[in-house]
Amino acid sequence: MRTLIKKGVKNTTIIIKLEKNISGIRTVKIKVSGDGSKIRVYTGATSLDLRLKKLLRRELVEGD
């Protein structure tokens, strides 16, 4: 697994490259706005996108 983080002026992009997994997804791209109010997740599988987005939003709100 490889991770690339790009910090932009307005948002942060996190790209995770996966080698092996059950779903066959190879790349997960996550975009988070500077203040954390907007999260976009791209995997190629809509149901997985929605579940990851929900998990990330919950972690940002309840996180340490």
CHARMM internal coordinates of N, CA and C (Angstrom, degrees):
IC EDIT
DIST 1 N 1 CA 1.4442
DIST 1 CA 1 C 1.5287
ANGL 1 N 1 CA 1 C 107.86
DIST 1 C 2 N 1.3227
ANGL 1 CA 1 C 2 N 115.21
DIHE 1 N 1 CA 1 C 2 N 135.15
DIST 2 N 2 CA 1.4638
ANGL 1 C 2 N 2 CA 121.64
DIHE 1 CA 1 C 2 N 2 CA 176.54
DIST 2 CA 2 C 1.5183
ANGL 2 N 2 CA 2 C 108.84
DIHE 1 C 2 N 2 CA 2 C -124.30
DIST 2 C 3 N 1.3233
ANGL 2 CA 2 C 3 N 116.09
DIHE 2 N 2 CA 2 C 3 N 144.83
DIST 3 N 3 CA 1.4555
ANGL 2 C 3 N 3 CA 121.07
DIHE 2 CA 2 C 3 N 3 CA -179.87
DIST 3 CA 3 C 1.5233
ANGL 3 N 3 CA 3 C 109.62
DIHE 2 C 3 N 3 CA 3 C -127.45
DIST 3 C 4 N 1.3222
ANGL 3 CA 3 C 4 N 115.42
DIHE 3 N 3 CA 3 C 4 N 135.42
DIST 4 N 4 CA 1.4615
ANGL 3 C 4 N 4 CA 122.02
DIHE 3 CA 3 C 4 N 4 CA 177.48
DIST 4 CA 4 C 1.5261
ANGL 4 N 4 CA 4 C 107.66
DIHE 3 C 4 N 4 CA 4 C -125.60
DIST 4 C 5 N 1.3219
ANGL 4 CA 4 C 5 N 116.58
DIHE 4 N 4 CA 4 C 5 N 128.64
DIST 5 N 5 CA 1.4633
ANGL 4 C 5 N 5 CA 121.22
DIHE 4 CA 4 C 5 N 5 CA 179.31
DIST 5 CA 5 C 1.5237
ANGL 5 N 5 CA 5 C 108.37
DIHE 4 C 5 N 5 CA 5 C -118.63
DIST 5 C 6 N 1.3374
ANGL 5 CA 5 C 6 N 115.55
DIHE 5 N 5 CA 5 C 6 N 125.76
DIST 6 N 6 CA 1.4651
ANGL 5 C 6 N 6 CA 121.69
DIHE 5 CA 5 C 6 N 6 CA 178.57
DIST 6 CA 6 C 1.5260
ANGL 6 N 6 CA 6 C 108.20
DIHE 5 C 6 N 6 CA 6 C -118.46
DIST 6 C 7 N 1.3171
ANGL 6 CA 6 C 7 N 116.21
DIHE 6 N 6 CA 6 C 7 N 120.68
DIST 7 N 7 CA 1.4644
ANGL 6 C 7 N 7 CA 120.28
DIHE 6 CA 6 C 7 N 7 CA 177.06
DIST 7 CA 7 C 1.5120
ANGL 7 N 7 CA 7 C 108.57
DIHE 6 C 7 N 7 CA 7 C -98.49
DIST 7 C 8 N 1.3147
ANGL 7 CA 7 C 8 N 115.21
DIHE 7 N 7 CA 7 C 8 N 120.42
DIST 8 N 8 CA 1.4569
ANGL 7 C 8 N 8 CA 121.12
DIHE 7 CA 7 C 8 N 8 CA 177.70
DIST 8 CA 8 C 1.5141
ANGL 8 N 8 CA 8 C 110.38
DIHE 7 C 8 N 8 CA 8 C -105.41
DIST 8 C 9 N 1.3198
ANGL 8 CA 8 C 9 N 115.70
DIHE 8 N 8 CA 8 C 9 N -175.39
DIST 9 N 9 CA 1.4599
ANGL 8 C 9 N 9 CA 120.84
DIHE 8 CA 8 C 9 N 9 CA 179.55
DIST 9 CA 9 C 1.5261
ANGL 9 N 9 CA 9 C 110.50
DIHE 8 C 9 N 9 CA 9 C -69.26
DIST 9 C 10 N 1.3393
ANGL 9 CA 9 C 10 N 116.79
DIHE 9 N 9 CA 9 C 10 N -43.78
DIST 10 N 10 CA 1.4614
ANGL 9 C 10 N 10 CA 120.89
DIHE 9 CA 9 C 10 N 10 CA -175.92
DIST 10 CA 10 C 1.5234
ANGL 10 N 10 CA 10 C 114.02
DIHE 9 C 10 N 10 CA 10 C -100.08
DIST 10 C 11 N 1.3260
ANGL 10 CA 10 C 11 N 118.22
DIHE 10 N 10 CA 10 C 11 N -27.32
DIST 11 N 11 CA 1.4598
ANGL 10 C 11 N 11 CA 119.02
DIHE 10 CA 10 C 11 N 11 CA -176.00
DIST 11 CA 11 C 1.5234
ANGL 11 N 11 CA 11 C 111.78
DIHE 10 C 11 N 11 CA 11 C -149.72
DIST 11 C 12 N 1.3253
ANGL 11 CA 11 C 12 N 114.50
DIHE 11 N 11 CA 11 C 12 N 170.94
DIST 12 N 12 CA 1.4571
ANGL 11 C 12 N 12 CA 122.46
DIHE 11 CA 11 C 12 N 12 CA 177.31
DIST 12 CA 12 C 1.5155
ANGL 12 N 12 CA 12 C 107.84
DIHE 11 C 12 N 12 CA 12 C -115.91
DIST 12 C 13 N 1.3265
ANGL 12 CA 12 C 13 N 117.00
DIHE 12 N 12 CA 12 C 13 N 133.52
DIST 13 N 13 CA 1.4558
ANGL 12 C 13 N 13 CA 122.19
DIHE 12 CA 12 C 13 N 13 CA 178.29
DIST 13 CA 13 C 1.5185
ANGL 13 N 13 CA 13 C 108.70
DIHE 12 C 13 N 13 CA 13 C -112.82
DIST 13 C 14 N 1.3214
ANGL 13 CA 13 C 14 N 115.81
DIHE 13 N 13 CA 13 C 14 N 129.49
DIST 14 N 14 CA 1.4607
ANGL 13 C 14 N 14 CA 122.20
DIHE 13 CA 13 C 14 N 14 CA 177.85
DIST 14 CA 14 C 1.5206
ANGL 14 N 14 CA 14 C 107.13
DIHE 13 C 14 N 14 CA 14 C -117.38
DIST 14 C 15 N 1.3196
ANGL 14 CA 14 C 15 N 116.89
DIHE 14 N 14 CA 14 C 15 N 123.46
DIST 15 N 15 CA 1.4606
ANGL 14 C 15 N 15 CA 121.61
DIHE 14 CA 14 C 15 N 15 CA 178.91
DIST 15 CA 15 C 1.5220
ANGL 15 N 15 CA 15 C 107.73
DIHE 14 C 15 N 15 CA 15 C -116.55
DIST 15 C 16 N 1.3229
ANGL 15 CA 15 C 16 N 116.11
DIHE 15 N 15 CA 15 C 16 N 122.93
DIST 16 N 16 CA 1.4610
ANGL 15 C 16 N 16 CA 122.00
DIHE 15 CA 15 C 16 N 16 CA -179.86
DIST 16 CA 16 C 1.5209
ANGL 16 N 16 CA 16 C 108.00
DIHE 15 C 16 N 16 CA 16 C -114.24
DIST 16 C 17 N 1.3093
ANGL 16 CA 16 C 17 N 116.51
DIHE 16 N 16 CA 16 C 17 N 120.59
DIST 17 N 17 CA 1.4700
ANGL 16 C 17 N 17 CA 122.52
DIHE 16 CA 16 C 17 N 17 CA 177.46
DIST 17 CA 17 C 1.5244
ANGL 17 N 17 CA 17 C 107.56
DIHE 16 C 17 N 17 CA 17 C -98.48
DIST 17 C 18 N 1.3308
ANGL 17 CA 17 C 18 N 116.21
DIHE 17 N 17 CA 17 C 18 N 121.59
DIST 18 N 18 CA 1.4614
ANGL 17 C 18 N 18 CA 121.97
DIHE 17 CA 17 C 18 N 18 CA -179.02
DIST 18 CA 18 C 1.5227
ANGL 18 N 18 CA 18 C 110.30
DIHE 17 C 18 N 18 CA 18 C -103.53
DIST 18 C 19 N 1.3207
ANGL 18 CA 18 C 19 N 116.66
DIHE 18 N 18 CA 18 C 19 N 146.11
DIST 19 N 19 CA 1.4626
ANGL 18 C 19 N 19 CA 120.24
DIHE 18 CA 18 C 19 N 19 CA 178.55
DIST 19 CA 19 C 1.5254
ANGL 19 N 19 CA 19 C 111.53
DIHE 18 C 19 N 19 CA 19 C -93.02
DIST 19 C 20 N 1.3210
ANGL 19 CA 19 C 20 N 117.00
DIHE 19 N 19 CA 19 C 20 N -56.11
DIST 20 N 20 CA 1.4658
ANGL 19 C 20 N 20 CA 120.61
DIHE 19 CA 19 C 20 N 20 CA -177.66
DIST 20 CA 20 C 1.5229
ANGL 20 N 20 CA 20 C 109.65
DIHE 19 C 20 N 20 CA 20 C -131.99
DIST 20 C 21 N 1.3236
ANGL 20 CA 20 C 21 N 115.37
DIHE 20 N 20 CA 20 C 21 N 134.88
DIST 21 N 21 CA 1.4581
ANGL 20 C 21 N 21 CA 120.40
DIHE 20 CA 20 C 21 N 21 CA 172.76
DIST 21 CA 21 C 1.5177
ANGL 21 N 21 CA 21 C 109.20
DIHE 20 C 21 N 21 CA 21 C -161.28
DIST 21 C 22 N 1.2990
ANGL 21 CA 21 C 22 N 116.18
DIHE 21 N 21 CA 21 C 22 N 165.13
DIST 22 N 22 CA 1.4651
ANGL 21 C 22 N 22 CA 122.17
DIHE 21 CA 21 C 22 N 22 CA -174.85
DIST 22 CA 22 C 1.5266
ANGL 22 N 22 CA 22 C 111.87
DIHE 21 C 22 N 22 CA 22 C -67.93
DIST 22 C 23 N 1.3221
ANGL 22 CA 22 C 23 N 117.85
DIHE 22 N 22 CA 22 C 23 N -38.64
DIST 23 N 23 CA 1.4682
ANGL 22 C 23 N 23 CA 121.17
DIHE 22 CA 22 C 23 N 23 CA -173.58
DIST 23 CA 23 C 1.5232
ANGL 23 N 23 CA 23 C 113.89
DIHE 22 C 23 N 23 CA 23 C -79.80
DIST 23 C 24 N 1.3093
ANGL 23 CA 23 C 24 N 118.20
DIHE 23 N 23 CA 23 C 24 N -12.25
DIST 24 N 24 CA 1.4568
ANGL 23 C 24 N 24 CA 120.68
DIHE 23 CA 23 C 24 N 24 CA -179.89
DIST 24 CA 24 C 1.5206
ANGL 24 N 24 CA 24 C 113.96
DIHE 23 C 24 N 24 CA 24 C 82.40
DIST 24 C 25 N 1.3200
ANGL 24 CA 24 C 25 N 117.48
DIHE 24 N 24 CA 24 C 25 N 7.44
DIST 25 N 25 CA 1.4625
ANGL 24 C 25 N 25 CA 122.29
DIHE 24 CA 24 C 25 N 25 CA 178.31
DIST 25 CA 25 C 1.5299
ANGL 25 N 25 CA 25 C 108.37
DIHE 24 C 25 N 25 CA 25 C -76.10
DIST 25 C 26 N 1.3227
ANGL 25 CA 25 C 26 N 116.86
DIHE 25 N 25 CA 25 C 26 N 130.02
DIST 26 N 26 CA 1.4697
ANGL 25 C 26 N 26 CA 120.25
DIHE 25 CA 25 C 26 N 26 CA -179.62
DIST 26 CA 26 C 1.5246
ANGL 26 N 26 CA 26 C 113.31
DIHE 25 C 26 N 26 CA 26 C -103.89
DIST 26 C 27 N 1.3247
ANGL 26 CA 26 C 27 N 117.06
DIHE 26 N 26 CA 26 C 27 N -28.02
DIST 27 N 27 CA 1.4605
ANGL 26 C 27 N 27 CA 120.25
DIHE 26 CA 26 C 27 N 27 CA -176.91
DIST 27 CA 27 C 1.5258
ANGL 27 N 27 CA 27 C 110.46
DIHE 26 C 27 N 27 CA 27 C -134.01
DIST 27 C 28 N 1.3211
ANGL 27 CA 27 C 28 N 115.93
DIHE 27 N 27 CA 27 C 28 N 135.15
DIST 28 N 28 CA 1.4593
ANGL 27 C 28 N 28 CA 122.28
DIHE 27 CA 27 C 28 N 28 CA 173.56
DIST 28 CA 28 C 1.5258
ANGL 28 N 28 CA 28 C 106.40
DIHE 27 C 28 N 28 CA 28 C -120.82
DIST 28 C 29 N 1.3254
ANGL 28 CA 28 C 29 N 116.25
DIHE 28 N 28 CA 28 C 29 N 124.41
DIST 29 N 29 CA 1.4630
ANGL 28 C 29 N 29 CA 121.54
DIHE 28 CA 28 C 29 N 29 CA 179.93
DIST 29 CA 29 C 1.5231
ANGL 29 N 29 CA 29 C 107.95
DIHE 28 C 29 N 29 CA 29 C -116.36
DIST 29 C 30 N 1.3207
ANGL 29 CA 29 C 30 N 116.47
DIHE 29 N 29 CA 29 C 30 N 126.25
DIST 30 N 30 CA 1.4559
ANGL 29 C 30 N 30 CA 122.31
DIHE 29 CA 29 C 30 N 30 CA -178.37
DIST 30 CA 30 C 1.5222
ANGL 30 N 30 CA 30 C 108.10
DIHE 29 C 30 N 30 CA 30 C -123.51
DIST 30 C 31 N 1.3312
ANGL 30 CA 30 C 31 N 116.49
DIHE 30 N 30 CA 30 C 31 N 127.79
DIST 31 N 31 CA 1.4657
ANGL 30 C 31 N 31 CA 121.64
DIHE 30 CA 30 C 31 N 31 CA 176.12
DIST 31 CA 31 C 1.5249
ANGL 31 N 31 CA 31 C 107.69
DIHE 30 C 31 N 31 CA 31 C -115.91
DIST 31 C 32 N 1.3277
ANGL 31 CA 31 C 32 N 116.07
DIHE 31 N 31 CA 31 C 32 N 127.53
DIST 32 N 32 CA 1.4577
ANGL 31 C 32 N 32 CA 121.84
DIHE 31 CA 31 C 32 N 32 CA 179.83
DIST 32 CA 32 C 1.5225
ANGL 32 N 32 CA 32 C 107.93
DIHE 31 C 32 N 32 CA 32 C -123.87
DIST 32 C 33 N 1.3326
ANGL 32 CA 32 C 33 N 116.20
DIHE 32 N 32 CA 32 C 33 N 130.94
DIST 33 N 33 CA 1.4640
ANGL 32 C 33 N 33 CA 119.65
DIHE 32 CA 32 C 33 N 33 CA 178.55
DIST 33 CA 33 C 1.5257
ANGL 33 N 33 CA 33 C 109.52
DIHE 32 C 33 N 33 CA 33 C -67.18
DIST 33 C 34 N 1.3063
ANGL 33 CA 33 C 34 N 116.21
DIHE 33 N 33 CA 33 C 34 N 161.55
DIST 34 N 34 CA 1.4553
ANGL 33 C 34 N 34 CA 121.68
DIHE 33 CA 33 C 34 N 34 CA -176.79
DIST 34 CA 34 C 1.5173
ANGL 34 N 34 CA 34 C 114.39
DIHE 33 C 34 N 34 CA 34 C -55.65
DIST 34 C 35 N 1.3306
ANGL 34 CA 34 C 35 N 117.06
DIHE 34 N 34 CA 34 C 35 N -36.47
DIST 35 N 35 CA 1.4606
ANGL 34 C 35 N 35 CA 120.14
DIHE 34 CA 34 C 35 N 35 CA 179.98
DIST 35 CA 35 C 1.5281
ANGL 35 N 35 CA 35 C 112.88
DIHE 34 C 35 N 35 CA 35 C -95.16
DIST 35 C 36 N 1.3234
ANGL 35 CA 35 C 36 N 117.77
DIHE 35 N 35 CA 35 C 36 N 0.50
DIST 36 N 36 CA 1.4640
ANGL 35 C 36 N 36 CA 121.91
DIHE 35 CA 35 C 36 N 36 CA 177.49
DIST 36 CA 36 C 1.5146
ANGL 36 N 36 CA 36 C 114.60
DIHE 35 C 36 N 36 CA 36 C 80.48
DIST 36 C 37 N 1.3323
ANGL 36 CA 36 C 37 N 117.59
DIHE 36 N 36 CA 36 C 37 N 7.48
DIST 37 N 37 CA 1.4641
ANGL 36 C 37 N 37 CA 120.11
DIHE 36 CA 36 C 37 N 37 CA -176.99
DIST 37 CA 37 C 1.5270
ANGL 37 N 37 CA 37 C 112.98
DIHE 36 C 37 N 37 CA 37 C -79.09
DIST 37 C 38 N 1.3301
ANGL 37 CA 37 C 38 N 117.33
DIHE 37 N 37 CA 37 C 38 N -24.13
DIST 38 N 38 CA 1.4637
ANGL 37 C 38 N 38 CA 120.72
DIHE 37 CA 37 C 38 N 38 CA -179.55
DIST 38 CA 38 C 1.5218
ANGL 38 N 38 CA 38 C 109.83
DIHE 37 C 38 N 38 CA 38 C -123.44
DIST 38 C 39 N 1.3298
ANGL 38 CA 38 C 39 N 115.20
DIHE 38 N 38 CA 38 C 39 N 133.03
DIST 39 N 39 CA 1.4601
ANGL 38 C 39 N 39 CA 121.33
DIHE 38 CA 38 C 39 N 39 CA 177.90
DIST 39 CA 39 C 1.5174
ANGL 39 N 39 CA 39 C 107.98
DIHE 38 C 39 N 39 CA 39 C -129.51
DIST 39 C 40 N 1.3169
ANGL 39 CA 39 C 40 N 116.44
DIHE 39 N 39 CA 39 C 40 N 132.14
DIST 40 N 40 CA 1.4649
ANGL 39 C 40 N 40 CA 121.59
DIHE 39 CA 39 C 40 N 40 CA 174.46
DIST 40 CA 40 C 1.5147
ANGL 40 N 40 CA 40 C 107.83
DIHE 39 C 40 N 40 CA 40 C -124.24
DIST 40 C 41 N 1.3341
ANGL 40 CA 40 C 41 N 115.68
DIHE 40 N 40 CA 40 C 41 N 135.06
DIST 41 N 41 CA 1.4630
ANGL 40 C 41 N 41 CA 121.49
DIHE 40 CA 40 C 41 N 41 CA -179.41
DIST 41 CA 41 C 1.5169
ANGL 41 N 41 CA 41 C 108.17
DIHE 40 C 41 N 41 CA 41 C -125.11
DIST 41 C 42 N 1.3249
ANGL 41 CA 41 C 42 N 116.08
DIHE 41 N 41 CA 41 C 42 N 132.26
DIST 42 N 42 CA 1.4622
ANGL 41 C 42 N 42 CA 122.00
DIHE 41 CA 41 C 42 N 42 CA 178.85
DIST 42 CA 42 C 1.5277
ANGL 42 N 42 CA 42 C 109.03
DIHE 41 C 42 N 42 CA 42 C -126.24
DIST 42 C 43 N 1.3372
ANGL 42 CA 42 C 43 N 116.61
DIHE 42 N 42 CA 42 C 43 N 119.67
DIST 43 N 43 CA 1.4669
ANGL 42 C 43 N 43 CA 120.69
DIHE 42 CA 42 C 43 N 43 CA 175.74
DIST 43 CA 43 C 1.5216
ANGL 43 N 43 CA 43 C 111.59
DIHE 42 C 43 N 43 CA 43 C -129.15
DIST 43 C 44 N 1.3172
ANGL 43 CA 43 C 44 N 116.91
DIHE 43 N 43 CA 43 C 44 N -20.84
DIST 44 N 44 CA 1.4582
ANGL 43 C 44 N 44 CA 121.03
DIHE 43 CA 43 C 44 N 44 CA -173.98
DIST 44 CA 44 C 1.5189
ANGL 44 N 44 CA 44 C 111.53
DIHE 43 C 44 N 44 CA 44 C 101.48
DIST 44 C 45 N 1.3223
ANGL 44 CA 44 C 45 N 117.05
DIHE 44 N 44 CA 44 C 45 N -9.62
DIST 45 N 45 CA 1.4675
ANGL 44 C 45 N 45 CA 122.30
DIHE 44 CA 44 C 45 N 45 CA 177.26
DIST 45 CA 45 C 1.5311
ANGL 45 N 45 CA 45 C 107.49
DIHE 44 C 45 N 45 CA 45 C -123.27
DIST 45 C 46 N 1.3151
ANGL 45 CA 45 C 46 N 116.89
DIHE 45 N 45 CA 45 C 46 N 110.25
DIST 46 N 46 CA 1.4629
ANGL 45 C 46 N 46 CA 121.71
DIHE 45 CA 45 C 46 N 46 CA -173.01
DIST 46 CA 46 C 1.5210
ANGL 46 N 46 CA 46 C 113.13
DIHE 45 C 46 N 46 CA 46 C -57.90
DIST 46 C 47 N 1.3231
ANGL 46 CA 46 C 47 N 118.27
DIHE 46 N 46 CA 46 C 47 N -43.00
DIST 47 N 47 CA 1.4654
ANGL 46 C 47 N 47 CA 119.93
DIHE 46 CA 46 C 47 N 47 CA -178.34
DIST 47 CA 47 C 1.5259
ANGL 47 N 47 CA 47 C 110.96
DIHE 46 C 47 N 47 CA 47 C -64.16
DIST 47 C 48 N 1.3275
ANGL 47 CA 47 C 48 N 116.91
DIHE 47 N 47 CA 47 C 48 N -37.66
DIST 48 N 48 CA 1.4645
ANGL 47 C 48 N 48 CA 120.48
DIHE 47 CA 47 C 48 N 48 CA 177.43
DIST 48 CA 48 C 1.5263
ANGL 48 N 48 CA 48 C 110.24
DIHE 47 C 48 N 48 CA 48 C -69.46
DIST 48 C 49 N 1.3301
ANGL 48 CA 48 C 49 N 117.46
DIHE 48 N 48 CA 48 C 49 N -38.93
DIST 49 N 49 CA 1.4685
ANGL 48 C 49 N 49 CA 121.52
DIHE 48 CA 48 C 49 N 49 CA 176.60
DIST 49 CA 49 C 1.5270
ANGL 49 N 49 CA 49 C 110.22
DIHE 48 C 49 N 49 CA 49 C -55.36
DIST 49 C 50 N 1.3190
ANGL 49 CA 49 C 50 N 116.44
DIHE 49 N 49 CA 49 C 50 N -48.23
DIST 50 N 50 CA 1.4623
ANGL 49 C 50 N 50 CA 121.21
DIHE 49 CA 49 C 50 N 50 CA -177.20
DIST 50 CA 50 C 1.5198
ANGL 50 N 50 CA 50 C 111.98
DIHE 49 C 50 N 50 CA 50 C -65.80
DIST 50 C 51 N 1.3287
ANGL 50 CA 50 C 51 N 117.25
DIHE 50 N 50 CA 50 C 51 N -40.49
DIST 51 N 51 CA 1.4695
ANGL 50 C 51 N 51 CA 120.49
DIHE 50 CA 50 C 51 N 51 CA 179.14
DIST 51 CA 51 C 1.5261
ANGL 51 N 51 CA 51 C 111.52
DIHE 50 C 51 N 51 CA 51 C -66.83
DIST 51 C 52 N 1.3215
ANGL 51 CA 51 C 52 N 117.26
DIHE 51 N 51 CA 51 C 52 N -42.43
DIST 52 N 52 CA 1.4667
ANGL 51 C 52 N 52 CA 120.56
DIHE 51 CA 51 C 52 N 52 CA 178.22
DIST 52 CA 52 C 1.5224
ANGL 52 N 52 CA 52 C 111.21
DIHE 51 C 52 N 52 CA 52 C -65.28
DIST 52 C 53 N 1.3213
ANGL 52 CA 52 C 53 N 116.54
DIHE 52 N 52 CA 52 C 53 N -41.06
DIST 53 N 53 CA 1.4637
ANGL 52 C 53 N 53 CA 121.11
DIHE 52 CA 52 C 53 N 53 CA 179.08
DIST 53 CA 53 C 1.5300
ANGL 53 N 53 CA 53 C 110.55
DIHE 52 C 53 N 53 CA 53 C -61.56
DIST 53 C 54 N 1.3259
ANGL 53 CA 53 C 54 N 116.55
DIHE 53 N 53 CA 53 C 54 N -43.10
DIST 54 N 54 CA 1.4615
ANGL 53 C 54 N 54 CA 121.63
DIHE 53 CA 53 C 54 N 54 CA 178.98
DIST 54 CA 54 C 1.5293
ANGL 54 N 54 CA 54 C 110.63
DIHE 53 C 54 N 54 CA 54 C -63.45
DIST 54 C 55 N 1.3301
ANGL 54 CA 54 C 55 N 116.94
DIHE 54 N 54 CA 54 C 55 N -43.62
DIST 55 N 55 CA 1.4626
ANGL 54 C 55 N 55 CA 121.91
DIHE 54 CA 54 C 55 N 55 CA 178.80
DIST 55 CA 55 C 1.5306
ANGL 55 N 55 CA 55 C 111.01
DIHE 54 C 55 N 55 CA 55 C -63.04
DIST 55 C 56 N 1.3250
ANGL 55 CA 55 C 56 N 117.50
DIHE 55 N 55 CA 55 C 56 N -46.66
DIST 56 N 56 CA 1.4594
ANGL 55 C 56 N 56 CA 121.13
DIHE 55 CA 55 C 56 N 56 CA -179.78
DIST 56 CA 56 C 1.5240
ANGL 56 N 56 CA 56 C 111.75
DIHE 55 C 56 N 56 CA 56 C -63.32
DIST 56 C 57 N 1.3202
ANGL 56 CA 56 C 57 N 116.58
DIHE 56 N 56 CA 56 C 57 N -42.84
DIST 57 N 57 CA 1.4637
ANGL 56 C 57 N 57 CA 120.36
DIHE 56 CA 56 C 57 N 57 CA 179.67
DIST 57 CA 57 C 1.5335
ANGL 57 N 57 CA 57 C 110.31
DIHE 56 C 57 N 57 CA 57 C -62.25
DIST 57 C 58 N 1.3386
ANGL 57 CA 57 C 58 N 116.52
DIHE 57 N 57 CA 57 C 58 N -42.48
DIST 58 N 58 CA 1.4645
ANGL 57 C 58 N 58 CA 120.99
DIHE 57 CA 57 C 58 N 58 CA 178.93
DIST 58 CA 58 C 1.5333
ANGL 58 N 58 CA 58 C 110.44
DIHE 57 C 58 N 58 CA 58 C -63.45
DIST 58 C 59 N 1.3296
ANGL 58 CA 58 C 59 N 117.49
DIHE 58 N 58 CA 58 C 59 N -42.63
DIST 59 N 59 CA 1.4628
ANGL 58 C 59 N 59 CA 121.33
DIHE 58 CA 58 C 59 N 59 CA 179.92
DIST 59 CA 59 C 1.5246
ANGL 59 N 59 CA 59 C 111.79
DIHE 58 C 59 N 59 CA 59 C -65.96
DIST 59 C 60 N 1.3294
ANGL 59 CA 59 C 60 N 117.48
DIHE 59 N 59 CA 59 C 60 N -37.89
DIST 60 N 60 CA 1.4621
ANGL 59 C 60 N 60 CA 120.08
DIHE 59 CA 59 C 60 N 60 CA 178.40
DIST 60 CA 60 C 1.5250
ANGL 60 N 60 CA 60 C 111.55
DIHE 59 C 60 N 60 CA 60 C -66.57
DIST 60 C 61 N 1.3240
ANGL 60 CA 60 C 61 N 117.24
DIHE 60 N 60 CA 60 C 61 N -36.83
DIST 61 N 61 CA 1.4640
ANGL 60 C 61 N 61 CA 121.31
DIHE 60 CA 60 C 61 N 61 CA -179.20
DIST 61 CA 61 C 1.5243
ANGL 61 N 61 CA 61 C 110.78
DIHE 60 C 61 N 61 CA 61 C -75.98
DIST 61 C 62 N 1.3386
ANGL 61 CA 61 C 62 N 117.55
DIHE 61 N 61 CA 61 C 62 N -45.82
DIST 62 N 62 CA 1.4608
ANGL 61 C 62 N 62 CA 121.86
DIHE 61 CA 61 C 62 N 62 CA -175.08
DIST 62 CA 62 C 1.5251
ANGL 62 N 62 CA 62 C 113.10
DIHE 61 C 62 N 62 CA 62 C -92.96
DIST 62 C 63 N 1.3243
ANGL 62 CA 62 C 63 N 117.07
DIHE 62 N 62 CA 62 C 63 N -7.34
DIST 63 N 63 CA 1.4688
ANGL 62 C 63 N 63 CA 121.61
DIHE 62 CA 62 C 63 N 63 CA -173.69
DIST 63 CA 63 C 1.5170
ANGL 63 N 63 CA 63 C 114.03
DIHE 62 C 63 N 63 CA 63 C -56.42
DIST 63 C 64 N 1.3172
ANGL 63 CA 63 C 64 N 113.60
DIHE 63 N 63 CA 63 C 64 N 167.38
DIST 64 N 64 CA 1.4687
ANGL 63 C 64 N 64 CA 120.70
DIHE 63 CA 63 C 64 N 64 CA -177.18
DIST 64 CA 64 C 1.4786
ANGL 64 N 64 CA 64 C 110.17
DIHE 63 C 64 N 64 CA 64 C -63.92
END
COOR INIT
IC SEED 1 N 1 CA 1 C
IC BUILD
